[in-house]
Amino acid sequence: MIIIPARIGSSRFPNKVLADIGGMPMVVRTAKAVEGIDSVIIATDAQEVVDIAKEHGIQAVMTSQDHQSGTDRIYDAVQTLGLDENDIIINVQGDEPFIETEVVEAIYNLTKRNRTNDRIMMNSCYKRINNPEADDPNIVKVVTDTDDIALYFSRAKVPYPRDHHFDAYKGHLGIYGFTVKSLKTFCSLSPAPLENIEKLEQLRALYHGYEVAMVEVTTESFGIDTPEDLEKALKHHTL
């Protein structure tokens, strides 16, 4: 199941999940982009989003307004839906209207392979980015080991090229695969100091000794955090 967290409040882009993308609200277009992979549900804190989703034939459930992260909101929805602990949940952000199905399928398949590995709490992906792109703190960098298990995530430029030029950075995409069981465990953990410093919730898993499995993907999509991001996205994508 794919669950899309859709919070109305956004300090940089108010009501962004309802921003118009070719005549369709952003969160609805995101749902439509991935509905061919698995069933899709929008988890939201606003009745307006529930009503709009229904108009477009997308199921939505109400969740608490008090959640600190999209993952907590997704777990709220999972509890409402009463899913089995072995069910796979893919967290696709509501600001990814141009996400390719191949990217989500790659994470789904990775999560399925790791379903019985209790050490792996989360499954996610990265794309290759160049040196100048890695300077952007809004592009999260990930460093992985030989098996593509994440060693660290940071908004900083990691690894830092101390002695020579380096142009093979890994840019993390904020799409996650869980089982219901691993999602429950993640949401039971206390927030980590590193998570609060970097504002990256995936660091909670690493801090508490769990693993985050990664897979490399090719994508032209990116999250839309500001009106400028939206303008840029619309220039590069045909609807």
N, C-alpha and C positions, 0 to 999 in steps of 0.2 A: 504494500500500500504506500502511496505517495501522499504525504501530508505537508501542506504549505502553510506556514505560520504567517498571519496577516494582521499586524498591529497597525491601528490607525495613526497613533502618535509617532511622529518622527521629527526630531529637532532640526535636521538639515533639510527635510523635504516633507512638510506636513501633508498627510493624506496621500502619500506617494503610491500606495498600493492601489489607489483608485485613479491614478493619473491615466489620461487617455493615450492608448497605443493603437493607432489606426482604427478608432471607433470602438475600442474595447478596453475596459479597465485593466491595468497592468496585472493584477493578481489573477484575473480571469484568463488573460492571454497566457500567463505562465502555466496555469492549469491546463489550458487547451494544448499547450506545447508538449505536455508530457502524458496526456490522458490515454495515449495509445500503448503505454508501457504497462500500467497497472491502474487500479482504481485510485481516484484522486479525491482528497478531502481538504478543504480550506479550514484551518483552525484560527478563529478570529476573536477579538474582544469587542466587536462592533456589530450591532444588529443590521446596520446599513450594508456591511459586507455580506452578511448571510443572505439578505434580500437580493442583492445584486448577483451573487453567485447562483441563487435559485433561478433568477431570470435567464441565466445563461446555461442552465442545466448542470450546474456543478454543486455537489453536496458540500455543505459547510456546517460546522458546529461551533457553538459559543464556548469560550473559555474565559478564565478569570482575567481581569484587567491588571492584576498585580504581578504577573510573571516578569522575571528579569531577563529572560532569554527566549528565543524561539524554540529551543529544545524543551524547556519547561512547558511551553504552550502546547507543543506537540504531545508531550506525555499526558497533559490534561485531556487532550482529545482522545488519546489511546485509552485512557481509563473510562471515558464516557462510552467509547465504542465497545469495550469489553473484549479486546483482542487476545489471542493466544500468545504465550510468552515466546514462542518460536517464530511468530510472524515477523516478516521483514518490513521495516519502516524506513522510507527514504524521505529525508528532510530537504525539500527544495525551497529555497527562499522565494518569497513573493515578489522580489524585485529582479527576477531572472526571466523576463518574457521572451528572450531569444535563445534560451538554453537548448542545445541540441539533444535529441533523444539518445544519441550514441553515448553522450556523457553520463546521463542518468542510468542507462543500461549497464555501463561499465561499473558504476558503483553498486548497482543492484547485484550484478554477478559476483563482485568482490565480496559483498556482504553475505551472499548465499554460500560462497566457499568458506567463509570464516564463521559461519553460523554457530558451530559447536566449539569454537576456540574462545574460552572464557577470558583469556588474556587480552584479546582484541575487543575493545569497547566500542570503537567507532571505525567506520570505513569512509574514505574520502578520496579526493583526487587533486592533481596539480597539472599545470601546463608549463611549458618552457617559456621563460621570459628573458629578455636581454638585460645588459648591465644598466642602461638608463631607466628602464621600467622598474628595476629593483629598487631604485631610489625612492619610489613613491610609497609612503607609509600606508596608503589605502590598499595597496596590493600586498597581501600577506605572503611572506616567504616561508617555505618549509624545507627543512634539511632531513634527508632520509638515509637509512642504512642500506646495505646491499640487497635486502629483501623488500625495499620500499616501505619499511616501517618508519614512521615519523620519529625523528630525534628531537626536533624542536620546531615551533612556529614562532615567527616574529614579524612585527611591522618594520623592524630594523633590517639593514642589508646583511643577510646571513646566507652563506658564509662570507666573512669579510676578506677581500682579496689583499692580504698584507704585502705580498712580494711580487705579485704579477696581476695582469688583467685577467678577469674571470667573466665569462659571458654565458653561463649555463645555469642560471638561477631557476628555481622552481616556484611558480606562483600558485598559491593555494586557492582552490575554488570552494566556497562555503556550502557545499552540498554533502550531506552525511547519510550514511547507512547504519542502521541499528537493527538488532532484534528487539522485540518488546522487553525481553529480559535485560539486555544490556542498557537499553534506554532507561529502564526503571533504576538500575544501579547508578547510572550517571547522574540522574536527578536526585538520588539520595546522598550523593557526595557533597561535602561542604565546598563552597567556592574557594579557589586556590589564590594565594597572593600573586602568582605570575599571571593568572587569568585577569585579576583586577588591574594589574599594572599595564598589560598589553591590550586589555579589553578583547581577549580571544578566549572563548569558553572552551575550546578544544584543549587548552592547556590544563584544564581541570583533570582530564583523563590522564595525561602524562604525569602530573604532579602526584597523583594518587597511585602511580605505579602500573597503570594500564597502558595498552598500546593502541595506536591509531594506524591502521593499514591504509596505504595510499596506492593509487594507480594513476599512471600518466595518461592524459587525454589530449586531444586536439580540439580546440574550441575558439570561436570568435566572440563568444558571449562574455558579458561581465555584469556584475551587480550594479544597479542604478541607485545611487545614494543621494544625488543632488539633481536639480533641474538641468544643470549643465551636462550631467551624465546622460540624462534622457535625450537631450538634444543631439549629443554625440552618437548615441545608439541609433536614433532614428535616421541619421545621415548614412549609417553603415549597414542598415538592414532594410530589405524589401519586405513589406507586409503583404 
